[in-house]
Amino acid sequence: MKKAAKGIIGLAAVLAVLGGGLAVLKLTEPKESAESSAEVSEVYGKGIAILKDGVVENAILRNDTGEYKFLLVDGSEEDYTLDGYQDIPLEMTDLRIIPSSAATLKSNAIADDDCSDLAKFGLDNPSAEVEFNYSSGDSIKLYIGNQVPTGSDYYVMTSENNTVYTIASYDYSRYDKKLEDFISKTVLETPADDEYPIVNSLRIERTDMDTDIYLEYNEKNTDSYASGSTATHRMVEPVDAYLAVESSAAVSNGLFGLVSEGYYSLHPTEADIAEADLADPFCKVTMKCDNGKDYVFLMSEPYTDENGTKLHYAMFEGGNIIYIVSAENAKWGTVKPIDITSKLVVGSYVWALSDLKVTGKDVEESVFKITPDDPDSKMIDRDKDNMKVTRNGAEIDSERYRQFYALLIKAEGQELALDEPVPTGEPILTVEYTDAYMNEHKKVEFYQNSALGTIIVVDGKSKWFGSRSYAETMAENANKIGSSDDFVDTWK
């Protein structure tokens, strides 16, 4: 600051200088109006642009964690990449903020106009240095020193002069970075809504499972007349089953937007991959999308860190980064079929059926035919008033059929019974139906398995353990269809 300027300020301000580090305060002259008669203070040197504006061709950050070079992307004046890591997913916000700080970095105060003792401010051996190289050919270095003893600010100076400024701690945090701060933690970006692909299939192979978990997309599953639920996918292996909407989405589509805890290795070697137990992975997730892109995601066995968090090493097959992902987020490493399947046994929409047959050991056989008055009507327009229902060839009240079916779809599996042999003998109840909307035929049999339980067999294969009370109650209700007796709607 020029001596003349100091002298002018000195006429109207109180100078407080302690070790060259406190700001100079200027008291504004009081105005005549009472409203503005209060004294207002301004910090000396506040708001000064420390660097120069302009297009930064590249910026080099050097600190105690390493050296990082930010390169301007060709044809842009604001997009940057990290030299040597152009093929790695980068955290663009932290990446851009360092070169862009050339135009935005402002001082909080001037600590010394013409410093001759750099050590006093920690600038003789700076904790960090940033070199800004402009497209104009100019180059400026910014040096970061100690923290101000009386506050949270930091001392800085440039290669342009010996003026020592202070900057806010949030500005300082730009330069207190390490490599992992520039690497994106998102494993696979979530596409924009208009670019979001359909996941045609997802297969989970795991060394602790005898059979894979395989999910397939079915377009008809996306509307409210689909079988079982509105989940967009259905389990095909190890059992054909409806999926629970809430729990299955994180499995079928969870790779999109998956966030890691950090990374284990960048540009991993074969040795790195082997050390992370990914050469022969514990878990392999194969996701195939309708945009032609396939993803194969590999995961190690889970391990527990010092905080008790279960983690996996993970990478895409052929990828260039090994991530660390939490078991909670990456559910493919622990999910079991029961975790994501809906427990519905019969789940078709009532007016989607074209036929229904109910039989059993002590059940009078009922064969229903269900037809719309208008064969060309939309599913959304169908209800009991425009649907014709016959039982064993005779027309019945469609509402009576609907009431029975409303109880039938309350059949619920309690646990999967995939390895159980199909029981012998006659079932307590057998339900066979055709879902014309989904174009599928199902046969569901309820066999007594224990004093209180049943095994529910679907299409000839054991699928669920269920309630014997439910099966016997529905057998009783099946015998009431031809009467006006109330159906029983409770069971143990």
C-alpha angles and dihedrals in degrees: 000000000000119000092237091056091049090053094053092049090047090063092062106024143064112238116216112181120169114175089332089289108100123084123248114245123216118199112209118231112262116254122220097246115090090224093066100031093105117105115254123198129207124195112239111248096008118152098017116149102242097193132029130265121241142096110310108215092191140345127206121205118197121184138140091285096056146280122298127187120202115203126200110240112242113267094014136100097197111026117093138179133199115254111245093015102066089123094053122087103256134204098243098193095058090038096056097040096073100054091037090055088076088078099034108039109114130180124246090203145333111258098182129004096205111013118201097169108059093171090067089067098034090252097121087075105019120208089221140008130198123195115202116198113190129207086239089067095253120130129197130179125211119205123200119207137174129326115264107260094225099047149002098280124108132223118242138169136178136228088250098076145339097267113130115211133183122229131193120265091245089058090048090053089067090070099038092081138132131201096266090059089066096047116089114241091206108104095197122007119237107244122233114271093255091050099040107126127219112250099229094188143351125199125191117199116185133173091226093057126076092207133031126249107235125184127188132195119239117188092209090058088072096073132067095253094061121113119274105346145346092265108132092223137053130208113246099170139073083007136358102251144148115251129235107242099219099048102033099057092069088057102040096042103012097111089072107083095006108160121207129212089233136291137293099198140002118212089003121208123221087263091054091051091049093048089053089053091242100118087081100016127209091221133026122190118192116192120184119192133196092241089071095257120128124192127197112194119192125202134187125223110283119266131187122238127212090275093055094253117144111230141175133206107232142175142162114259106266090010128141102225133060110210132199109227130181119244088229093061099034097056096171090084094062109017119123125197091250090057095066106025122102112237092224112123098185112026111156121127110262096240094041091075120095095186140008130189123193122189138148147156093286098014127114105232115253122189114188127194116195120194134165119238086231111040090198095054120122119250091241091061097051121105141141091285096061101032125089118214127189128187117203088342097310121105115245135184107285090216090059089055091046092053092052093046091049087063093042093060089056088075105124134190115225100194134356114264099191098144097043118111116241107262121242125232131048120318122243087232135004123194120188122178146159120227102206093187095054092033094229137124123214136189118195122186127188113207125184109249104167141352090286105015146071137198111231112214118198119195092342098312129101108247114156144020107227145171119288089202091060093050093049092046091052091048087055091048091049089060090052097056093094092050135061094244117128116258118243108245102180132074138157 
